[in-house]
Amino acid sequence: MENKLKNREEIVKDINSDYFLLLPNGEEIALDLSSKEEVLNKLEKYGYAELIDYVKAEELPGEVKEEAPSIKEMKRLELCDNESSSDSGNHRMYPNGQLMFNLIKDWQERIAKYELGAMEIGSPLFYNKADEQILAQCGSFHERHYSVKVPDDPNKEFILRFAADFGLFKMVQQAQFSYRQLPLRFFEYSENFRYEKSGELSGLKRDRFFHMADIHCFCKDEKQAIIEYKDICKKYEDLNSGMGIKYTNVLRIVDVFYDKYKNDLLEIVKYANRPLFIERLDKMKHYWAMKHEWQSIDSVHGNQQLSTVQFDVKEGKVYNIVYANENGEKENCVIIHSSVGAIERCMYAILEEALKLERPVLPLWLSPVQLRILPVNNEAHLDYCKSLNFEGIRFDIDDRNEKLGKKLVRARQEWVPYVVVIGENEINGGKFKVNDRKNNQVLEMDKAELEEFIKNQIKNYPYRPLALSKFLSKRPSFYGAI
């Protein structure tokens, strides 16, 4: 049966597209992608660097991009690395990388469970390949499946999931609910597998095993679904901004849906306050009729998709997901698929954003260490450093038997955002000189002021304690001495 499935190229070959920008003032700017110079001249007029880089990288490809520096930096910073004993595109997370991973996960779950009120579920990792509904949904993805054989039945084959849809849809298919309960929102933090081609693998940007927060909203009709679509798009605007990532917004949409929902789309554009790059299709090529994408740009001007929201008018029928309408009759749901974003790809985008800076630094709430204390002399000053406590702040102490210069170098190499050197003046005077890495300046404040200064910057974000010992002398080295 799988041999009858079309691949991506076969699906899109008969679909025609045109391209344009939708501006916050409602103006449409046509783009002829066959004329590269003309397109770039138009884009330059609006001055959004991320939009220009996205179009160059994704819509006007041709230049071979250099390797993104985060691939080396994620190892050097001891965040993560490829796992050589697994398949390519599978990563190990070191303690600081797992901390960063968990903080992003916490941030995504806050959006899903508490701001959108989605109900959390769990579902299996692999599914029967012979299930007609699952096979129908796979479509062009069949070339990227991982297959699983069972030991006692060589004729039985399963596929590892590439998204959270399968288990959720089977679950909702069996549920009973009416129009009064809609929309229903479900959330799953899912582990997914996609057999990306070897030449496509690129650090955390594109791998074969990844983690994703998926939200699905089941709606009674398109009118309710477009309200959900807009609400989630606005939440994702807030989420991506909160991660400190610069990005551009992209929409793929079937032409009849653009005509129907232009005013709703304009509302999203005004909320984002940036142009929306639109590909308008003359027919559907997937289960969705429109799809929003948040595309970030890395330090070598390549693009990567983060969040996505999809308006699905097909899968409710494929899976026979129905609700009881006002007359007690069964009707199929319209589904809003959305992914807050693969956590690995978010990590990639955050690292790449840092590497655009003259002095790379992570957003403070994501920095494995937010504050480092350096004693000038261990014998004279270490005990005082150990007496300091900064509640709710990830701080550590470089208690190694090294000269101050080496300690400062290590703090710089580890991108520690705030560093305080403790000597006689600080102990006796109570005032600290705080080295601010991001702004390349020295601030003077006492302990209480420093604590308040840092907490004011991280108070709206998730917090977790240090992943490693507070004392640098107690820490293992996973990749090699920094």
C-alpha positions, 0 to 999 in steps of 0.5 A, a space after each residue: 500500500 505504501 508504494 502508492 503513496 506520493 512523495 513530496 515532489 509528486 504532491 506539489 508539482 501540480 500546485 501553483 503559488 504566488 507570493 506577496 507581503 501583507 503589511 500591518 496597514 493592510 497593504 499587499 506587496 506582490 513579489 515575483 520570486 523569479 526576479 531575485 534583484 527586484 524582490 530584494 529591492 522591495 524587501 530592503 524598502 521595509 528594512 526587516 533584516 530577518 525577513 530579507 535573510 529568510 527569503 534569501 535562504 528559503 525562497 531564493 536558495 542558491 548560496 551554500 551556507 557555512 556551518 553554523 557556529 553553534 554546532 561547535 559551541 554547543 559542545 564547547 559549552 558542554 550543553 550537548 553533543 551527538 551520541 555516537 552510539 545512536 543513529 546520527 541526529 540523536 543527541 546527548 544532553 549534558 547537565 547544563 544542556 538539560 537545564 536549558 532544555 527543561 527551562 524552555 520546556 517549562 516556558 512552553 508548558 506554561 503557554 500550553 497548560 496555563 495560558 491556553 488551558 489545554 488538557 495534557 495527555 500521553 500516547 505511545 511512540 509507535 503505531 501499526 503501519 497497517 492502520 489505514 487512518 494513520 497511513 492516510 495521514 502520513 502522506 508524503 512523510 512515508 519516506 522519513 519513517 523509522 520502522 519497528 519490527 516485533 520479535 515474534 511476528 516478522 510480518 507486523 510492522 510499526 512506525 515511530 511517530 513523527 508528531 503527536 497526532 496519531 495517539 491523540 486523534 485515536 483518543 478523541 475519536 473515541 470520546 463523546 462530546 457536544 458543541 457546548 464543550 467546544 473548543 477542546 484543547 489538548 496538549 502533549 509533550 511528545 518525543 518524535 522521530 523523523 529520518 532526515 537525510 544525512 545531508 540535511 542533519 545540522 546540529 540541533 537545527 535538524 535532527 532525527 529525534 526531537 522533543 516538541 510541545 504539541 497543542 491541538 484544538 478541536 472546533 465545531 466549525 471554521 468560525 470557531 476555528 479561526 478564533 482559536 487560530 488567532 489566539 494561538 498565533 498571538 500566544 506564540 508571538 509572545 513565546 518566541 519574543 520571550 526566548 529572545 529570538 529574532 524571527 520573521 513570520 510566514 504564511 502558507 495558505 490556499 487562495 480561497 481561504 485567504 480571500 475568506 480570512 484576510 481580515 483575521 490574518 491582518 489582525 495577527 499581522 498587526 499584533 506582530 507589528 511586522 510584515 507577513 510573507 505569504 505563499 498563496 496556493 491554488 489548491 491544498 497540498 496537505 491536510 491544512 488550508 493555512 499554516 503560520 510559521 515562525 522562522 528564525 535566522 541563525 548567525 550565518 543567515 540560514 533559517 529554521 522553523 520554530 513554532 507553527 499553527 495549522 488550520 486543518 479541514 481534513 483530518 477530522 474526516 479522516 479520523 471520523 472525529 465528531 461532535 453532537 451539534 445543536 440537533 444531536 447530529 454528528 458533525 466533523 471537527 475542524 482541527 487547529 494543529 500547533 507546535 510550540 516548537 521543537 525544543 532542540 531547535 529552540 536551543 539552536 536558535 537561542 545559541 545562534 542569536 547569542 553568536 550574533 553578538 560581539 560578546 555572546 551571552 544567553 538570555 539571563 533566564 536561560 543561562 546555566 549560571 547567572 552570577 559567578 563569584 570569584 575570590 581574589 585569593 582563596 585563603 583570604 576571601 573564599 570563606 566570605 564568598 561561601 557565606 554569600 547566598 542569592 536565593 532564586 538566582 543560579 550563582 556559583 563560586 570559582 573556588 579552584 586553586 587558580 590565579 584570578 586571571 584564569 578564573 576571569 578567562 573561564 567566566 568569559 569562555 562560559 558566557 557567564 552574564 554577571 561576574 563579581 570579584 571579591 577581595 578586601 575592598 568588597 568584604 570591608 566596604 560591602 559594595 560589589 563591582 559587577 562585570 556585566 558581560 552583555 553591556 561590557 560595563 562594570 556596575 557597582 551595587 551592594 548584595 541586596 541591590 545585585 540580587 534585586 537587579 538580577 531577579 527583576 530581569 528573570 521574574 516572569 520566566 521559569 526558574 530551576 536551580 544549578 545543574 552542577 555543583 555550586 563549586 567549580 572545583 567539584 564539577 566534572 568535564 564532559 567535553 574537555 577542559 574549557 
